[in-house]
Amino acid sequence: MLRQKRKSDLPSKPCATCGRPFTWRKKWERDWENVRHCSERCRRSRGTASPDPASPVKR
C-alpha cells in the first residue's frame, strides 16, 4: 500500500513577489519549475512590490 508524503517532505521555494516560502501542490505537478508566485494575489501584484529579506513578514 502506498504511503502518503508528509508536507515537510514536499519541495518548496520562495515566492518571487512576497519572498515567503511555499510548498509544492498537486495542481502544479506538471509545471512546478515555472511556478513563481505563492498565490493569485502575489501573481497579480508582481510589479508593485519587491521582496526584501530584511523586512519582517506581515501577516
C-alpha positions in Angstrom: 0.0 0.0 0.0 1.3 3.5 -0.8 2.2 5.8 2.0 1.3 9.4 1.8 4.1 12.0 1.8 4.3 14.4 4.7 4.0 18.1 3.9 7.5 18.6 5.2 8.8 16.1 2.6 7.5 18.2 -0.3 9.7 20.6 -2.2 9.3 24.3 -1.5 10.7 27.6 -2.9 10.3 31.4 -2.2 7.6 33.5 -3.8 9.0 36.0 -6.4 6.7 38.7 -5.1 6.5 38.4 -1.3 9.5 36.2 -0.6 7.6 33.8 1.6 8.3 30.1 1.1 5.5 28.0 -0.5 5.3 24.2 -1.0 4.5 22.0 -3.9 0.8 21.4 -4.7 -0.7 18.7 -6.8 -2.2 21.1 -9.3 1.3 22.4 -10.0 2.7 18.9 -10.6 3.4 19.3 -14.4 4.5 23.0 -14.2 6.4 23.2 -10.8 9.6 24.6 -12.5 7.6 27.6 -13.9 5.6 28.4 -10.8 7.0 31.6 -9.3 4.2 33.0 -7.1 2.5 31.6 -3.9 -0.9 32.9 -4.8 -3.1 34.7 -7.3 -2.8 37.9 -5.2 1.0 37.8 -5.5 0.9 37.0 -9.2 -1.4 40.0 -9.8 0.7 42.4 -7.8 4.1 41.2 -9.1 5.2 44.5 -10.4 4.3 46.7 -7.4 6.4 45.1 -4.6 9.8 43.6 -4.4 10.9 41.0 -1.9 13.0 42.5 0.9 14.6 39.8 3.0 15.5 42.3 5.7 11.9 43.4 6.4 9.6 41.3 8.6 6.9 39.2 7.1 3.4 40.8 7.6 0.6 38.5 8.4 
